[in-house]
Amino acid sequence: MRESEDLINEAQKLVSTHLNKVMDRKTTQWSEIKNEITDTIAPFLYEKTKRRPMVLPIIMEV
């Protein structure tokens, strides 16, 4: 896990940036937001690890 901290931090920044773009479009559909997260993070993780992990975005309304 310690080796993955940098990878996780990069992934968080990437997802955060893309979510801000989604919010600017005023998207309210949970499925569209989840798809955007998956479409953003999956290629990033493959590029960094050469593996295709299963990405399961979980969104909690606060």
N, C-alpha and C positions, 0 to 999 in steps of 0.2 A: 504494500500500500504506500510506503514512503516514496518508492520510485515513481508512483503514479500521481503524486501530488501536483506536479507541474502539468501533467496531462489533464487532470481534473480541473485545475485552475484555468487552463486555456479553453477547455470545453465550456466551462461556466461563462467565461467572457464572450465566447462565440454565440452561445445560446442567448445570453442576455442582449447582445447587440441585435440579433435577429428578432427576438421578442419585442424589442422596442419598435422595430420597423412594422411588425404585425399590429402592435397597439396603435401606431400612427395611422394605419389603415382602418382603424375602428372595427376590427374583426371581433365578433362576439361568439362565433361558433367554436366550441371546444374541440371538435374534430379537426377543424382547420388549423388551430393552434398546435395541437398534438402532431399533426402531419408536418407542420413547419419545423417543429423541434426535431422530429425524426429525420427529415430531409436535410437538415442542417448538420446534425451531429454524426450521422452514419458515415458520410464520406470523410469527415474529419478524422473519425476514429480509425477508419480503414487506412487512410493516408499515414497516420502516425504508428499504427500497430500492425498493419497488414493482416488484420483479422476483421471479421464482420460480427461484432457482438449484437445481441438482440437489444434494441433500444425500446424501452417501454416508458414513455413519458406519463407521469402522473401529475395531474393539476389539481390543486386544492383551492377552493374558494375560501377566502378569508374575510 
